[in-house]
Amino acid sequence: MPQIIPIRDLKNTSEISRICQSSDEPVFITKNGYGDMVIMSMKLYEEKMFMLDVYGKLIAAEEQIMEGKVLDGNTSLKKIKEKYHV
């Protein structure tokens, strides 16, 4: 369940850091009852960015498949083996 805290609680930086480090989700900050910011630990940020990169590559791969830009696996492996004398 996402954690939601008011902006005034940002004064207690140690507690906010503890909340972010112990959470597997971003922490939502509200201002006057409305969403204002999202904060998260560096570890969670890096994981999210990695997954975003993976999703982007999957989308690009699916587009290439739809466009017919595919290679035969056996032929590709044969060429690699010949190139590197494996």
N, C-alpha and C positions, 0 to 999 in steps of 0.2 A: 504494500500500500504506500503510495507516495507521501512524503513528508511535506507539509506546507507550514511555513512559519512567516510571521509578519516581519517587515523590514526593520522595525525597531529592535528586534532580537539580534540583528547583525552586530550590535555593539559587543556582544560576548563572542569574540572571535574564536576562542579556544573551544567553546561548546559547539559552535557551528562547524569547526574543523572536525571535531569528534563525530558529530552527526553525519557529515559527508563521508568520513572514512569508514564508518560502520554501516553505511547504506549501500545497497546494490542498485540504487536508483538515484536520479537527480533529486535535489531538494528545491522545492518551489518557494519563491519569496513573493509575498503579496504586499501591496501598498494600497492603503485605503480599501482593503477588501478585494482588490483585483490583482490578477497575476502581473508581476513586474519583471522578475528575473528568475533564472535557474542556475544553481551552482552544483558542482559535483567534485569528487576527488579526482586527482590527476590519473589514477589508475582507471577509474570508470571512464574518464574522458578518452584516454588512449584506446580502451576497448571499443568504445562507441565509434571512434574515428577509424579504427581498423575494420570494423564491420561495415561501415559506410563505404570504405574503399573496396571491400569484398563485393558488396552489393553492386557497386558501380561496374566492377569488372564482369560480374555475372550478366548484367544488363547488356554490356558491350558484346559479350560472347553470344548471348541469345540473338542480338541483332545481326551478328556475323553469320550465325546459323541460318536465320531467316533469309539473308541475302545470298545464301549458297556459298559463302566463303569458308569452306571446310576442306580439310585434307584427310586422306585415308590414313588411319593410324599405322597400319603395317608398312605402307610406303614411307611414311615419315620416319619410323623407327629404322627402316633399312637405310635411308639416306644418312641418318645420324650415325649409325654404326659404321657406314662406309667412310664418312667424313672423319671420324675420330678413331678409326681402325680398332673398333671394339669387337 
